[in-house]
Amino acid sequence: MTREELIARIEETRRQLDRSIEQKENYEVIYRHSVELDVLIEQYIVAGF
């Protein structure tokens, strides 16, 4: 995955997380988005971007 693709995925996942929180979705949905975002950020850091 390119740097740009990874950044785009991070941004989209962050938006999904924000929407889930704003819409007061259930905890499992919010948690899933949060974990997915953490994994993507970790990939970004490990890749050294």
C-alpha positions in Angstrom: 0.0 0.0 0.0 1.3 3.4 -0.9 1.7 6.2 1.6 -1.2 8.1 0.0 -3.5 5.0 0.1 -2.7 4.4 3.7 -3.4 8.1 4.6 -6.7 7.9 2.7 -7.7 4.8 4.7 -6.7 6.4 8.0 -8.7 9.5 7.2 -11.8 7.5 6.1 -11.6 5.3 9.2 -11.3 8.4 11.4 -14.4 9.9 9.7 -16.3 6.6 10.3 -15.2 6.6 14.0 -16.3 10.3 14.4 -19.7 9.5 12.8 -20.2 6.5 15.0 -19.5 8.6 18.1 -21.8 11.5 16.9 -24.6 9.1 16.1 -24.2 7.4 19.5 -23.9 4.0 17.8 -23.4 1.0 20.1 -20.1 0.4 21.9 -19.1 -2.5 19.7 -19.3 -0.4 16.5 -17.3 2.5 18.0 -14.7 0.1 19.4 -14.3 -1.7 16.0 -13.7 1.6 14.2 -11.2 2.7 17.0 -9.2 -0.6 16.8 -9.2 -0.4 13.0 -7.8 3.2 13.1 -5.2 2.1 15.7 -4.0 -0.7 13.3 -3.8 1.7 10.4 -1.8 4.2 12.4 0.5 1.5 13.6 1.1 0.4 9.9 1.9 4.0 9.1 4.4 4.3 11.9 6.1 0.9 11.2 6.4 1.8 7.5 8.4 4.9 8.5 6.3 7.4 6.6 
